[in-house]
Amino acid sequence: VFLATSAIHREHKLKMDKQQIIERAVASVKQAKEFCDDIEFSPEDAARTELDFLCEVVEKTIDAGATTINIPDTVGYATPNHYFKVISHLKKNVPNIEKAILSTHCHNDLGLAVANSLAAIEAGARQVECTINGLGERAGNAALEEVVMALRTRADFYGVHTKINTQRLIPTSQLVSSVTGMKVQRNKAIVGQNAFAHEAGIHQHGVLQERSTYEIMRPEDVGYTGQNLV
């Protein structure tokens, strides 16, 4: 269930005031609750919504039965520090926030979707909405493979884990690319053809001696086979 909450959407798209937004959001969650126990509510364009109003909407939709609160950066407007502050503010100022899982939904218009998602995890979010190869509206969404491997590679920092079989990341990426017809750029992190390619002589020498000198993850852990020295 989702409903836009930002001022620009209220004025130009929905033609609704704040009270009408709250009433519609609460009614929608309650109606969904009649059919399903697990309800996610998303205040669309949350990253551009006034924080006090966002807190009010979140609190009242949780009271209405929402079990997951998803915070969309619908137009990719947020930066990591900004998004961290939004999630942190909700954690601190919504009295019933512990009754729901906080989720992220980040778009990549500024190339920050993955960074914003990770910042939200650092702030306490525990669900990330993402896509294979970062597919999505306009510039795309947070790339699942990048989020997953960032959490795995930097488990020391984030202290969370997923149950995703990372050895299926490259095969899945290739399947999605084949089905959609959207090619993966060669230098795409994790799943691009050049992700584990080494061209500079000093890099090649280091990798041949010990791969971890220039690789922060094992190629086989993401489903890559072979050695790629250019």
N, CA, C and O of each residue as an XYZ file, in Angstrom:
920
protein
N       0.856     -1.176      0.000
C       0.000      0.000      0.000
C       0.897      1.232      0.000
O       1.812      1.333      0.817
N       0.642      2.166     -0.906
C       1.466      3.377     -0.899
C       0.629      4.599     -1.241
O      -0.388      4.513     -1.929
N       1.086      5.731     -0.745
C       0.437      7.010     -1.010
C       1.483      8.104     -0.853
O       2.211      8.131      0.139
N       1.560      8.995     -1.816
C       2.552     10.067     -1.766
C       2.283     11.002     -0.594
O       1.134     11.255     -0.233
N       3.364     11.510     -0.006
C       3.231     12.376      1.168
C       3.937     13.722      1.019
O       3.678     14.634      1.803
N       4.812     13.867      0.044
C       5.573     15.113     -0.081
C       4.674     16.266     -0.524
O       3.618     16.054     -1.120
N       5.107     17.476     -0.224
C       4.319     18.666     -0.554
C       4.068     18.779     -2.055
O       2.967     19.130     -2.480
N       5.074     18.484     -2.845
C       4.924     18.620     -4.299
C       3.912     17.622     -4.856
O       3.187     17.936     -5.800
N       3.858     16.430     -4.280
C       2.871     15.440     -4.715
C       1.476     15.780     -4.184
O       0.474     15.601     -4.877
N       1.430     16.274     -2.944
C       0.127     16.650     -2.380
C      -0.524     17.743     -3.215
O      -1.722     17.699     -3.492
N       0.275     18.718     -3.611
C      -0.267     19.881     -4.317
C      -0.566     19.597     -5.783
O      -1.639     19.938     -6.280
N       0.376     18.980     -6.469
C       0.269     18.884     -7.924
C      -0.336     17.578     -8.433
O      -0.946     17.564     -9.502
N      -0.183     16.496     -7.699
C      -0.681     15.212     -8.187
C      -1.973     14.800     -7.501
O      -2.959     14.470     -8.159
N      -1.961     14.820     -6.178
C      -3.104     14.301     -5.428
C      -4.176     15.344     -5.149
O      -5.347     15.004     -4.983
N      -3.777     16.622     -5.097
C      -4.718     17.698     -4.744
C      -5.358     17.411     -3.381
O      -6.569     17.554     -3.207
N      -4.529     17.006     -2.429
C      -5.014     16.662     -1.090
C      -4.171     17.379     -0.046
O      -2.986     17.638     -0.258
N      -4.804     17.701      1.099
C      -4.031     18.295      2.185
C      -3.503     17.196      3.107
O      -3.771     16.014      2.891
N      -2.759     17.591      4.128
C      -2.115     16.611      5.005
C      -3.128     15.703      5.699
O      -2.930     14.491      5.786
N      -4.209     16.295      6.188
C      -5.203     15.498      6.899
C      -5.847     14.468      5.977
O      -6.094     13.331      6.379
N      -6.111     14.868      4.763
C      -6.693     13.928      3.798
C      -5.719     12.790      3.478
O      -6.128     11.643      3.300
N      -4.446     13.116      3.410
C      -3.419     12.092      3.165
C      -3.428     11.070      4.294
O      -3.426      9.864      4.047
N      -3.437     11.549      5.520
C      -3.434     10.647      6.673
C      -4.678      9.764      6.670
O      -4.585      8.553      6.874
N      -5.825     10.364      6.441
C      -7.077      9.600      6.442
C      -7.078      8.533      5.351
O      -7.508      7.405      5.588
N      -6.599      8.883      4.157
C      -6.563      7.928      3.049
C      -5.563      6.806      3.340
O      -5.844      5.638      3.073
N      -4.409      7.157      3.882
C      -3.386      6.151      4.185
C      -3.884      5.166      5.231
O      -3.736      3.954      5.072
N      -4.471      5.684      6.294
C      -4.994      4.831      7.367
C      -6.106      3.930      6.841
O      -6.132      2.735      7.138
N      -7.013      4.491      6.072
C      -8.122      3.702      5.523
C      -7.609      2.596      4.604
O      -8.138      1.485      4.610
N      -6.589      2.897      3.822
C      -6.032      1.907      2.894
C      -5.381      0.751      3.636
O      -5.555     -0.412      3.270
N      -4.634      1.076      4.674
C      -3.986      0.025      5.472
C      -5.036     -0.835      6.168
O      -4.914     -2.059      6.205
N      -6.052     -0.205      6.711
C      -7.112     -0.960      7.387
C      -7.846     -1.876      6.416
O      -8.190     -3.006      6.762
N      -8.081     -1.394      5.213
C      -8.750     -2.232      4.215
C      -7.864     -3.418      3.835
O      -8.346     -4.546      3.722
N      -6.577     -3.163      3.639
C      -5.653     -4.247      3.295
C      -5.574     -5.269      4.421
O      -5.416     -6.465      4.179
N      -5.685     -4.784      5.650
C      -5.592     -5.663      6.821
C      -6.741     -6.665      6.859
O      -6.630     -7.713      7.496
N      -7.823     -6.356      6.194
C      -8.957     -7.279      6.148
C      -8.639     -8.529      5.325
O      -9.305     -9.555      5.459
N      -7.623     -8.432      4.479
C      -7.282     -9.539      3.585
C      -5.923    -10.169      3.877
O      -5.642    -11.282      3.432
N      -5.087     -9.461      4.621
C      -3.713     -9.933      4.826
C      -3.173     -9.398      6.145
O      -3.448     -8.259      6.523
N      -2.403    -10.227      6.840
C      -1.849     -9.802      8.126
C      -0.565     -8.994      7.977
O      -0.242     -8.165      8.828
N       0.163     -9.239      6.894
C       1.459     -8.582      6.694
C       1.294     -7.444      5.696
O       1.176     -7.680      4.493
N       1.285     -6.227      6.185
C       1.005     -5.058      5.351
C       2.207     -4.121      5.318
O       2.728     -3.723      6.360
N       2.635     -3.778      4.118
C       3.685     -2.768      3.968
C       3.059     -1.466      3.495
O       2.282     -1.444      2.540
N       3.409     -0.381      4.178
C       2.964      0.941      3.735
C       4.167      1.770      3.318
O       5.183      1.815      4.012
N       4.031      2.424      2.172
C       5.102      3.283      1.656
C       4.596      4.708      1.480
O       3.693      4.934      0.674
N       5.151      5.683      2.212
C       4.846      7.086      1.944
C       5.695      7.543      0.754
O       6.854      7.924      0.916
N       5.106      7.499     -0.432
C       5.862      7.806     -1.648
C       6.514      9.184     -1.559
O       5.936     10.132     -1.026
N       7.731      9.270     -2.093
C       8.524     10.502     -2.065
C       8.832     10.925     -0.631
O       8.855     12.112     -0.306
N       9.065      9.930      0.213
C       9.351     10.196      1.630
C      10.574     11.082      1.814
O      10.620     11.893      2.739
N      11.562     10.934      0.942
C      12.803     11.700      1.095
C      12.586     13.202      0.940
O      13.406     13.998      1.397
N      11.483     13.594      0.295
C      11.172     15.022      0.147
C       9.969     15.434      0.995
O       9.386     16.497      0.781
N       9.606     14.596      1.947
C       8.470     14.890      2.824
C       8.959     15.530      4.119
O      10.001     15.145      4.648
N       8.209     16.507      4.631
C       8.556     17.140      5.902
C       8.646     16.065      6.990
O       7.754     15.226      7.108
N       9.719     16.091      7.780
C       9.964     15.013      8.737
C       8.860     14.880      9.781
O       8.491     13.765     10.147
N       8.330     15.999     10.262
C       7.285     15.899     11.277
C       6.028     15.249     10.701
O       5.371     14.451     11.371
N       5.699     15.595      9.459
C       4.533     14.988      8.823
C       4.801     13.520      8.504
O       3.914     12.680      8.657
N       6.003     13.211      8.067
C       6.361     11.819      7.784
C       6.215     10.968      9.040
O       5.695      9.854      8.981
N       6.667     11.485     10.164
C       6.534     10.756     11.434
C       5.070     10.507     11.773
O       4.708      9.424     12.234
N       4.236     11.507     11.544
C       2.809     11.371     11.849
C       2.156     10.306     10.974
O       1.378      9.486     11.462
N       2.473     10.322      9.691
C       1.918      9.325      8.773
C       2.374      7.927      9.167
O       1.569      6.996      9.207
N       3.648      7.780      9.456
C       4.194      6.469      9.828
C       3.545      5.956     11.107
O       3.134      4.797     11.175
N       3.452      6.805     12.113
C       2.858      6.384     13.387
C       1.415      5.920     13.197
O       1.016      4.889     13.740
N       0.638      6.671     12.432
C      -0.783      6.347     12.295
C      -1.025      5.135     11.397
O      -2.001      4.411     11.593
N      -0.156      4.908     10.422
C      -0.327      3.711      9.589
C       0.112      2.453     10.339
O      -0.426      1.371     10.106
N       1.075      2.592     11.227
C       1.435      1.448     12.079
C       0.278      1.128     13.018
O      -0.068     -0.037     13.211
N      -0.316      2.160     13.599
C      -1.495      1.954     14.453
C      -2.624      1.283     13.679
O      -3.406      0.518     14.244
N      -2.703      1.573     12.391
C      -3.772      1.003     11.558
C      -3.494     -0.444     11.166
O      -4.382     -1.144     10.679
N      -2.242     -0.893     11.383
C      -1.936     -2.292     11.097
C      -0.746     -2.566     10.205
O      -0.454     -3.727      9.920
N      -0.047     -1.534      9.753
C       1.129     -1.748      8.904
C       2.230     -2.448      9.696
O       2.550     -2.046     10.814
N       2.804     -3.488      9.115
C       3.876     -4.240      9.779
C       5.251     -3.935      9.187
O       6.278     -4.253      9.786
N       5.261     -3.326      8.025
C       6.506     -2.851      7.414
C       6.281     -1.427      6.929
O       5.277     -1.128      6.281
N       7.223     -0.560      7.248
C       7.173      0.816      6.762
C       8.342      1.009      5.809
O       9.508      0.961      6.200
N       7.998      1.227      4.561
C       9.003      1.390      3.516
C       9.188      2.876      3.223
O       8.214      3.600      3.016
N      10.435      3.324      3.206
C      10.723      4.750      3.032
C      11.332      4.991      1.653
O      12.543      4.849      1.479
N      10.502      5.355      0.671
C      10.995      5.506     -0.695
C      11.721      6.837     -0.936
O      11.248      7.911     -0.564
N      12.872      6.717     -1.566
C      13.513      7.892     -2.155
C      13.128      7.849     -3.627
O      13.927      7.483     -4.489
N      11.904      8.227     -3.886
C      11.244      7.979     -5.166
C      11.964      8.572     -6.366
O      11.966      7.974     -7.442
N      12.572      9.733     -6.197
C      13.225     10.390     -7.333
C      14.744     10.428     -7.183
O      15.415     11.184     -7.885
N      15.285      9.630     -6.285
C      16.733      9.584     -6.112
C      17.321     10.894     -5.633
O      18.425     11.270     -6.026
N      16.579     11.591     -4.780
C      16.960     12.925     -4.310
C      17.910     12.879     -3.116
O      18.712     13.793     -2.928
N      17.827     11.844     -2.327
C      18.576     11.772     -1.072
C      20.065     11.535     -1.296
O      20.491     11.027     -2.333
N      20.833     11.918     -0.294
C      22.245     11.552     -0.201
C      22.375     10.611      0.996
O      21.461     10.549      1.819
N      23.480      9.880      1.118
C      23.592      8.936      2.238
C      23.385      9.573      3.613
O      22.687      9.006      4.455
N      23.980     10.737      3.848
C      23.825     11.383      5.147
C      22.381     11.818      5.378
O      21.852     11.670      6.480
N      21.754     12.348      4.350
C      20.349     12.752      4.424
C      19.459     11.549      4.740
O      18.628     11.602      5.647
N      19.640     10.476      3.990
C      18.787      9.295      4.166
C      19.015      8.654      5.531
O      18.069      8.186      6.166
N      20.257      8.633      5.980
C      20.571      8.137      7.325
C      19.791      8.934      8.366
O      19.231      8.364      9.302
N      19.759     10.247      8.199
C      19.063     11.104      9.162
C      17.556     10.870      9.137
O      16.907     10.919     10.182
N      16.996     10.618      7.963
C      15.559     10.339      7.870
C      15.214      9.067      8.641
O      14.285      9.061      9.449
N      15.956      7.997      8.394
C      15.701      6.728      9.081
C      15.928      6.879     10.581
O      15.135      6.390     11.385
N      17.001      7.549     10.952
C      17.296      7.759     12.374
C      16.202      8.573     13.050
O      15.814      8.289     14.183
N      15.707      9.587     12.346
C      14.645     10.433     12.907
C      13.380      9.619     13.167
O      12.731      9.783     14.199
N      13.038      8.750     12.236
C      11.865      7.895     12.424
C      12.068      6.956     13.605
O      11.156      6.745     14.404
N      13.259      6.399     13.710
C      13.549      5.476     14.815
C      13.407      6.175     16.170
O      12.966      5.569     17.147
N      13.780      7.439     16.217
C      13.797      8.169     17.483
C      12.465      8.845     17.818
O      12.157      9.059     18.990
N      11.681      9.178     16.802
C      10.524     10.044     17.042
C       9.158      9.426     16.772
O       8.136     10.066     17.024
N       9.118      8.206     16.270
C       7.835      7.521     16.087
C       7.669      6.534     17.239
O       8.385      5.534     17.295
N       6.743      6.794     18.156
C       6.636      5.996     19.386
C       6.450      4.499     19.158
O       6.952      3.689     19.937
N       5.738      4.125     18.104
C       5.430      2.708     17.877
C       6.286      2.078     16.779
O       5.925      1.035     16.233
N       7.415      2.706     16.452
C       8.222      2.261     15.313
C       8.718      0.828     15.480
O       8.941      0.140     14.484
N       8.896      0.364     16.716
C       9.403     -0.994     16.933
C       8.374     -2.064     16.558
O       8.701     -3.250     16.512
N       7.155     -1.656     16.297
C       6.127     -2.614     15.882
C       6.205     -2.930     14.386
O       5.482     -3.795     13.892
N       7.073     -2.236     13.678
C       7.177     -2.427     12.225
C       8.636     -2.559     11.808
O       9.540     -2.082     12.493
N       8.842     -3.207     10.686
C      10.165     -3.291     10.074
C      10.357     -2.061      9.198
O       9.482     -1.718      8.403
N      11.490     -1.403      9.341
C      11.797     -0.266      8.477
C      12.480     -0.764      7.209
O      13.415     -1.563      7.262
N      12.000     -0.282      6.083
C      12.485     -0.745      4.785
C      12.972      0.428      3.938
O      12.556      1.568      4.140
N      13.857      0.133      2.989
C      14.355      1.158      2.079
C      13.894      0.881      0.650
O      13.652     -0.265      0.271
N      13.778      1.937     -0.123
C      13.453      1.822     -1.552
C      14.123      3.008     -2.232
O      13.569      4.106     -2.265
N      15.307      2.786     -2.771
C      16.115      3.896     -3.276
C      16.287      3.854     -4.790
O      16.590      2.812     -5.371
N      16.087      5.003     -5.406
C      16.327      5.145     -6.839
C      17.702      5.767     -7.077
O      18.290      6.377     -6.184
N      18.197      5.597     -8.298
C      19.611      5.848     -8.579
C      19.862      7.092     -9.423
O      20.860      7.153    -10.140
N      18.986      8.075     -9.353
C      19.110      9.248    -10.218
C      20.419     10.006    -10.015
O      20.924     10.623    -10.953
N      20.970      9.970     -8.812
C      22.266     10.595     -8.543
C      23.370      9.554     -8.365
O      24.473      9.876     -7.922
N      23.067      8.313     -8.713
C      24.060      7.254     -8.564
C      24.309      6.857     -7.121
O      25.375      6.330     -6.802
N      23.339      7.102     -6.237
C      23.540      6.893     -4.802
C      22.606      5.853     -4.197
O      22.525      5.739     -2.974
N      21.904      5.098     -5.023
C      20.896      4.171     -4.496
C      21.487      3.143     -3.541
O      20.924      2.899     -2.473
N      22.605      2.540     -3.907
C      23.227      1.542     -3.033
C      23.784      2.204     -1.778
O      23.591      1.702     -0.671
N      24.468      3.322     -1.947
C      25.032      4.031     -0.796
C      23.933      4.458      0.177
O      24.102      4.350      1.391
N      22.817      4.941     -0.350
C      21.703      5.339      0.509
C      21.106      4.141      1.240
O      20.771      4.235      2.421
N      20.975      3.021      0.543
C      20.433      1.810      1.167
C      21.320      1.353      2.313
O      20.824      0.972      3.374
N      22.625      1.389      2.104
C      23.564      0.975      3.149
C      23.536      1.947      4.326
O      23.657      1.532      5.479
N      23.379      3.233      4.039
C      23.274      4.221      5.115
C      22.036      3.959      5.961
O      22.062      4.120      7.181
N      20.949      3.553      5.303
C      19.712      3.245      6.026
C      19.884      2.018      6.910
O      19.374      1.979      8.030
N      20.600      1.018      6.410
C      20.870     -0.169      7.225
C      21.668      0.228      8.458
O      21.398     -0.241      9.564
N      22.643      1.088      8.259
C      23.443      1.575      9.381
C      22.564      2.288     10.408
O      22.837      2.241     11.607
N      21.506      2.947      9.930
C      20.605      3.688     10.821
C      19.541      2.806     11.458
O      18.834      3.247     12.364
N      19.417      1.557     10.992
C      18.457      0.655     11.621
C      17.439      0.013     10.711
O      16.620     -0.778     11.178
N      17.458      0.324      9.421
C      16.543     -0.348      8.486
C      16.922     -1.821      8.383
O      18.102     -2.165      8.457
N      15.928     -2.691      8.213
C      16.204     -4.122      8.164
C      15.565     -4.810      6.959
O      15.510     -6.038      6.900
N      15.090     -4.031      6.011
C      14.653     -4.575      4.727
C      15.124     -3.618      3.642
O      15.017     -2.400      3.785
N      15.646     -4.181      2.557
C      16.094     -3.361      1.436
C      15.369     -3.818      0.178
O      15.442     -4.988     -0.198
N      14.682     -2.906     -0.460
C      14.067     -3.207     -1.746
C      15.090     -2.864     -2.826
O      15.554     -1.727     -2.920
N      15.431     -3.858     -3.635
C      16.473     -3.675     -4.634
C      16.177     -4.560     -5.836
O      15.223     -5.338     -5.815
N      16.981     -4.446     -6.872
C      16.715     -5.178     -8.106
C      18.003     -5.766     -8.664
O      19.089     -5.229     -8.449
N      17.868     -6.878     -9.383
C      19.009     -7.465    -10.072
C      19.522     -6.482    -11.127
O      18.746     -5.934    -11.911
N      20.824     -6.272    -11.134
C      21.480     -5.361    -12.084
C      21.053     -3.908    -11.917
O      21.388     -3.064    -12.747
N      20.311     -3.609    -10.843
C      19.881     -2.239    -10.613
C      18.798     -1.760    -11.555
O      18.613     -0.555    -11.727
N      18.073     -2.696    -12.172
C      17.002     -2.303    -13.094
C      15.924     -1.504    -12.368
O      15.696     -1.700    -11.175
N      15.270     -0.611    -13.087
C      14.189      0.149    -12.469
C      13.873      1.409    -13.253
O      14.477      1.682    -14.290
N      12.916      2.172    -12.742
C      12.510      3.422    -13.392
C      13.710      4.347    -13.609
O      14.609      4.428    -12.771
N      13.706      5.027    -14.723
C      14.720      6.038    -15.059
C      16.144      5.460    -14.939
O      16.537      4.611    -15.739
N      16.904      5.919    -13.951
C      18.294      5.461    -13.786
C      18.387      4.167    -12.986
O      19.485      3.672    -12.731
N      17.251      3.623    -12.592
C      17.246      2.339    -11.905
C      17.134      2.433    -10.393
O      16.998      3.516     -9.824
N      17.196      1.272     -9.762
C      17.099      1.147     -8.310
C      18.405      0.606     -7.739
O      19.351      0.331     -8.477
N      18.445      0.458     -6.436
C      19.624     -0.121     -5.790
C      19.858     -1.531     -6.322
O      18.928     -2.335     -6.389
N      21.094     -1.827     -6.699
C      21.437     -3.136     -7.255
C      21.573     -4.164     -6.137
O      22.382     -3.999     -5.224
N      20.778     -5.220     -6.218
C      20.794     -6.261     -5.192
C      22.189     -6.814     -4.976
O      22.628     -6.965     -3.836
N      22.894     -7.119     -6.066
C      24.205     -7.751     -5.942
C      25.205     -6.858     -5.212
O      26.075     -7.351     -4.494
N      25.081     -5.553     -5.395
C      25.992     -4.626     -4.728
C      25.673     -4.497     -3.243
O      26.578     -4.471     -2.409
N      24.396     -4.418     -2.919
C      24.000     -4.339     -1.511
C      24.422     -5.605     -0.771
O      25.002     -5.536      0.313
N      24.127     -6.753     -1.361
C      24.430     -8.035     -0.716
C      25.926     -8.189     -0.470
O      26.341     -8.571      0.624
N      26.730     -7.896     -1.475
C      28.168     -8.093     -1.313
C      28.805     -7.026     -0.433
O      29.827     -7.283      0.203
N      28.224     -5.844     -0.388
C      28.720     -4.832      0.548
C      28.495     -5.291      1.983
O      29.372     -5.148      2.835
N      27.312     -5.846      2.244
C      27.012     -6.333      3.591
C      27.886     -7.522      3.955
O      28.314     -7.657      5.101
N      28.151     -8.379      2.983
C      28.990     -9.555      3.248
C      30.457     -9.157      3.417
O      31.127     -9.608      4.346
N      30.946     -8.309      2.513
C      32.352     -7.909      2.555
C      32.658     -7.061      3.779
O      33.743     -7.159      4.354
N      31.701     -6.227      4.180
C      31.899     -5.359      5.337
C      30.987     -5.741      6.499
O      30.391     -4.888      7.157
N      30.899     -7.039      6.728
C      30.109     -7.531      7.868
C      30.660     -6.984      9.178
O      29.925     -6.831     10.154
N      31.951     -6.692      9.193
C      32.575     -6.134     10.394
C      31.993     -4.774     10.740
O      31.955     -4.386     11.908
N      31.539     -4.050      9.719
C      31.016     -2.706      9.931
C      29.507     -2.697     10.127
O      29.001     -2.055     11.047
N      28.786     -3.409      9.263
C      27.324     -3.357      9.305
C      26.718     -4.317     10.314
O      25.659     -4.037     10.876
N      27.372     -5.441     10.551
C      26.891     -6.382     11.566
C      25.566     -7.031     11.237
O      24.850     -7.458     12.144
N      25.219     -7.117      9.961
C      23.996     -7.801      9.536
C      24.348     -8.753      8.397
O      25.426     -8.656      7.810
N      23.444     -9.664      8.093
C      23.714    -10.613      7.017
C      22.418    -10.938      6.282
O      21.320    -10.691      6.783
N      22.570    -11.492      5.096
C      21.417    -11.959      4.331
C      21.542    -13.471      4.164
O      22.579    -14.056      4.475
N      20.493    -14.082      3.678
C      20.524    -15.522      3.419
C      20.630    -15.812      1.923
O      20.314    -16.911      1.466
N      21.073    -14.824      1.181
C      21.177    -14.972     -0.268
C      22.399    -15.813     -0.633
O      23.491    -15.598     -0.107
N      22.205    -16.757     -1.528
C      23.298    -17.574     -2.058
C      24.070    -16.720     -3.061
O      23.654    -16.579     -4.211
N      25.173    -16.162     -2.633
C      25.896    -15.207     -3.474
C      26.513    -15.851     -4.719
O      26.816    -15.155     -5.687
N      26.699    -17.158     -4.701
C      27.265    -17.826     -5.875
C      26.301    -17.816     -7.066
O      26.686    -18.155     -8.186
N      25.065    -17.431     -6.822
C      24.080    -17.340     -7.909
C      23.945    -15.915     -8.443
O      23.118    -15.667     -9.320
N      24.740    -14.980     -7.934
C      24.582    -13.586     -8.349
C      24.897    -13.379     -9.833
O      24.094    -12.790    -10.556
N      26.039    -13.849    -10.284
C      26.387    -13.659    -11.696
C      25.462    -14.446    -12.624
O      24.987    -13.880    -13.608
N      25.182    -15.735    -12.353
C      24.224    -16.436    -13.214
C      22.860    -15.754    -13.271
O      22.235    -15.695    -14.331
N      22.401    -15.242    -12.136
C      21.105    -14.555    -12.112
C      21.170    -13.251    -12.898
O      20.244    -12.918    -13.639
N      22.255    -12.522    -12.736
C      22.456    -11.289    -13.493
C      22.421    -11.558    -14.989
O      21.801    -10.812    -15.747
N      23.082    -12.618    -15.408
C      23.121    -12.964    -16.831
C      21.746    -13.378    -17.343
O      21.369    -13.048    -18.468
N      21.007    -14.096    -16.517
C      19.652    -14.503    -16.904
C      18.751    -13.281    -17.084
O      18.034    -13.174    -18.079
N      18.791    -12.369    -16.124
C      17.964    -11.163    -16.196
C      18.343    -10.330    -17.420
O      17.473     -9.808    -18.117
N      19.625    -10.213    -17.672
C      20.085     -9.463    -18.837
C      19.573    -10.085    -20.130
O      19.166     -9.380    -21.054
N      19.598    -11.410    -20.184
C      19.132    -12.118    -21.377
C      17.634    -11.943    -21.585
O      17.180    -11.714    -22.706
N      16.874    -12.050    -20.513
C      15.415    -11.965    -20.603
C      14.951    -10.543    -20.943
O      14.028    -10.354    -21.735
N      15.603     -9.554    -20.336
C      15.166     -8.164    -20.522
C      15.789     -7.503    -21.747
O      15.279     -6.499    -22.245
N      16.888     -8.066    -22.229
C      17.586     -7.444    -23.345
C      18.417     -6.244    -22.942
O      18.923     -5.524    -23.803
N      18.568     -6.016    -21.639
C      19.358     -4.888    -21.144
C      20.741     -5.387    -20.745
O      20.891     -6.149    -19.791
N      21.740     -4.948    -21.484
C      23.101     -5.407    -21.243
C      23.669     -4.815    -19.952
O      23.338     -3.696    -19.559
N      24.523     -5.591    -19.314
C      25.222     -5.121    -18.116
C      26.515     -4.443    -18.557
O      27.291     -5.023    -19.317
N      26.750     -3.222    -18.087
C      27.976     -2.531    -18.478
C      29.199     -3.324    -18.014
O      29.167     -3.967    -16.964
N      30.261     -3.275    -18.793
C      31.438     -4.108    -18.517
C      32.045     -3.824    -17.147
O      32.513     -4.739    -16.470
N      32.038     -2.561    -16.741
C      32.663     -2.214    -15.464
C      31.664     -2.156    -14.310
O      31.935     -1.540    -13.279
N      30.509     -2.800    -14.484
C      29.508     -2.865    -13.412
C      30.079     -3.633    -12.222
O      30.646     -4.712    -12.389
N      29.928     -3.079    -11.036
C      30.414     -3.741     -9.824
C      29.792     -5.124     -9.666
O      28.614     -5.316     -9.965
N      30.561     -6.057     -9.209
C      30.167     -7.427     -8.867
C      29.926     -8.304    -10.085
O      30.512     -9.382    -10.184
N      29.079     -7.873    -11.017
C      28.636     -8.768    -12.091
C      29.100     -8.357    -13.488
O      28.811     -9.061    -14.455
N      29.804     -7.246    -13.617
C      30.295     -6.824    -14.923
C      31.464     -7.683    -15.386
O      32.158     -8.283    -14.565
N      31.684     -7.745    -16.691
C      32.765     -8.564    -17.237
C      34.135     -8.155    -16.709
O      35.034     -8.989    -16.598
N      34.295     -6.883    -16.386
C      35.590     -6.391    -15.912
C      35.717     -6.369    -14.390
O      36.731     -5.913    -13.863
N      34.706     -6.853    -13.683
C      34.702     -6.739    -12.222
C      35.920     -7.395    -11.581
O      36.389     -6.952    -10.532
N      36.430     -8.449    -12.212
C      37.605     -9.140    -11.670
C      38.735     -9.178    -12.699
O      39.570    -10.082    -12.686
N      38.749     -8.184    -13.590
C      39.797     -8.098    -14.607
C      40.919     -7.190    -14.109
O      40.662     -6.158    -13.490
N      42.147     -7.575    -14.381
C      43.304     -6.794    -13.930
C      44.182     -6.474    -15.132
O      44.655     -7.376    -15.823
N      44.397     -5.184    -15.376
C      45.142     -4.745    -16.552
C      46.537     -4.255    -16.202
O      47.507     -4.629    -16.860
N      46.649     -3.423    -15.175
C      47.952     -2.863    -14.815
C      48.914     -3.973    -14.391
O      48.535     -4.893    -13.667
N      50.151     -3.873    -14.847
C      51.141     -4.906    -14.549
C      51.347     -5.134    -13.070
O      51.455     -6.277    -12.625
N      51.402     -4.059    -12.299
C      51.629     -4.205    -10.861
C      50.450     -4.901    -10.193
O      50.626     -5.637     -9.222
N      49.254     -4.669    -10.710
C      48.064     -5.346    -10.188
C      48.115     -6.830    -10.529
O      47.850     -7.680     -9.678
N      48.455     -7.136    -11.775
C      48.538     -8.533    -12.184
C      49.562     -9.287    -11.345
O      49.320    -10.416    -10.919
N      50.700     -8.657    -11.116
C      51.737     -9.299    -10.307
C      51.218     -9.596     -8.903
O      51.434    -10.682     -8.366
N      50.531     -8.616     -8.315
C      50.005     -8.812     -6.971
C      48.973     -9.917     -6.910
O      48.997    -10.745     -5.999
N      48.060     -9.936     -7.881
C      47.002    -10.946     -7.905
C      47.577    -12.344     -8.074
O      47.094    -13.296     -7.460
N      48.601    -12.469     -8.900
C      49.218    -13.780     -9.108
C      49.903    -14.286     -7.843
O      50.002    -15.493     -7.624
N      50.373    -13.363     -7.017
C      51.004    -13.759     -5.759
C      49.967    -14.041     -4.672
O      50.066    -15.026     -3.941
N      48.985    -13.170     -4.580
C      47.938    -13.283     -3.552
C      46.746    -12.447     -4.006
O      46.835    -11.221     -4.062
N      45.633    -13.100     -4.330
C      44.484    -12.414     -4.919
C      43.959    -11.287     -4.038
O      43.478    -10.276     -4.551
N      44.043    -11.443     -2.735
C      43.466    -10.438     -1.841
C      44.219     -9.113     -1.878
O      43.761     -8.129     -1.297
N      45.379     -9.071     -2.562
C      46.073     -7.790     -2.676
C      45.263     -6.783     -3.490
O      45.343     -5.577     -3.255
N      44.478     -7.287     -4.451
C      43.696     -6.385     -5.296
C      42.236     -6.808     -5.456
O      41.511     -6.235     -6.269
N      41.806     -7.801     -4.692
C      40.406     -8.224     -4.739
C      39.860     -8.336     -3.325
O      40.431     -9.029     -2.483
N      38.759     -7.654     -3.070
C      38.188     -7.663     -1.723
C      37.152     -8.761     -1.532
O      36.599     -8.922     -0.445
N      36.894     -9.518     -2.600
C      36.003    -10.678     -2.508
C      36.509    -11.728     -3.483
O      37.193    -11.399     -4.453
N      36.184    -12.969     -3.238
C      36.612    -14.033     -4.135
C      35.655    -14.114     -5.324
O      34.440    -14.147     -5.128
N      36.171    -14.146     -6.542
C      35.298    -14.218     -7.717
C      34.314    -15.376     -7.642
O      33.153    -15.233     -8.028
N      34.772    -16.522     -7.146
C      33.897    -17.694     -7.078
C      32.733    -17.494     -6.115
O      31.716    -18.178     -6.225
N      32.875    -16.558     -5.169
C      31.794    -16.318     -4.210
C      30.591    -15.624     -4.841
O      29.503    -15.624     -4.265
N      30.778    -15.037     -6.009
C      29.649    -14.411     -6.708
C      29.302    -15.165     -7.987
O      28.493    -14.703     -8.792
N      29.924    -16.334     -8.166
C      29.589    -17.170     -9.312
C      30.487    -17.006    -10.512
O      30.165    -17.482    -11.601
N      31.626    -16.328    -10.327
C      32.559    -16.127    -11.437
C      33.577    -17.255    -11.460
O      34.085    -17.660    -10.415
N      33.873    -17.756    -12.636
C      34.888    -18.795    -12.778
C      35.975    -18.317    -13.728
O      35.700    -17.612    -14.699
N      37.207    -18.705    -13.439
C      38.320    -18.328    -14.302
C      39.100    -17.164    -13.745
O      38.772    -16.626    -12.688
N      40.135    -16.780    -14.465
C      40.999    -15.665    -14.067
C      41.092    -14.705    -15.228
O      41.286    -15.133    -16.366
N      40.959    -13.432    -14.973
C      40.870    -12.461    -16.052
C      41.998    -11.444    -15.950
O      41.864    -10.418    -15.284
N      43.091    -11.734    -16.605
C      44.201    -10.795    -16.690
C      44.212    -10.224    -18.101
O      44.331    -10.970    -19.074
N      44.091     -8.916    -18.215
C      43.989     -8.283    -19.529
C      45.386     -7.998    -20.085
O      45.514     -7.464    -21.187
